[in-house]
Amino acid sequence: MKICIDPGHGMSNRQPGIFDPGATHMENGFRFHESAMALRYALAVKDALRARQIDVFMTRDDEQDHAPVVRRAAMAQAAGCDAFISIHLNDAESDAAHGTEVLYRDDEALARRMQQVLVQATGLRDRGIKQRNDLAVLKFDGPAVLLELGFIANDNDRAALLSPQIRSAVADGIAALVAQQVRQMEMA
Ligand SMILES: [Zn+2]
């Protein structure tokens, strides 16, 4: 069993050779990048999964790795992954928009469980799950979810998501859920 973890955005994500930071937000002279925050969560999830003896494939490990968004599902497929988890932060016109949500293509049950994990671990508002058939990363042939952890421009969401305690609670929660799903698949 191998799980693909996809830290949203990064080098060559949208255009070859050009860095795509995803959503950004400026606060007190510091610019927060979705790509960097998603990567920190992805690395924490990777560690939590490996601690549970679950193999992990990362679509990117750092900010230099070239991983175009249209190729990420295919990369995961080629690496022999059984499930695909993409990690993002949300963005909206209004800085007041807040909360956590999970996007999915086919696996509504997995999305629902993942959303429960995120709401519990982050304490952020439950925005529910949303089916999306149009997203390139969700074209993975197998269970695929895209986590929108919270809104980068919302002060409460951003502060929560920058907390190391919340980051490890999210990583542990995701890893525990994946381990449970793996056990169910192996018994079936
Ligand atoms: Zn994103």
Residues whose N, C-alpha, C, O or C-beta is under 5 A from the ligand:
A	BS01	ZN	G8 G22 H88 L89
